[in-house]
Amino acid sequence: MSAIKPPQPVERKVKLEPHQVLLRPLVTEKGVHRATRNNQYAFQIHRDATKLDVRAAVESLFDVKVTAVRTQTRKGKFRRFRNKMGRTSDWKKAIVQLHEDHRIDFF
C-alpha cells in the first residue's frame, strides 16, 4: 500500500501579507475562556487565507509559536432592514493554538 501524501499548497496569483490575513481578533466570552484554559485564540481571517497563511501571519505578527490551526467558514445571517430581507456577508474564522510557553495579550 502507498502512504497518503499531504496536499500540496495551492499557488495563488495574489500573495496575502500577514496584516491582510488576520482581519481582527474575536474577543468573546468563549474566546477568553479558550485563551485562559487551552491557550487558543480566535481571529476573523481573509476568505482566501489558508491554514498555512494563518500560521505564518500569527507567528510573524505576534512573535509566538503556533502548534495547530483550525478554520471555519461561517455563513452570513438573514437580517431584516425595514421591509426587505437581506443577508450579512459570509466570513472565515480561525482558531489558533499556541505552544504552552507563548501567550498573546489582547487586553
Buried (B, 14 or more C-beta within 10 A) or exposed (E): EEEEEEEEEEEEEEEBEBEBBBBEBBEEEEBBEBBEEEBBBBBBBBEEBBBEBBBBBBBEEBEBEBBEBEBEEEEEEEEEEEEEEEEEEEBBBBBBBBEEEBEBEEE
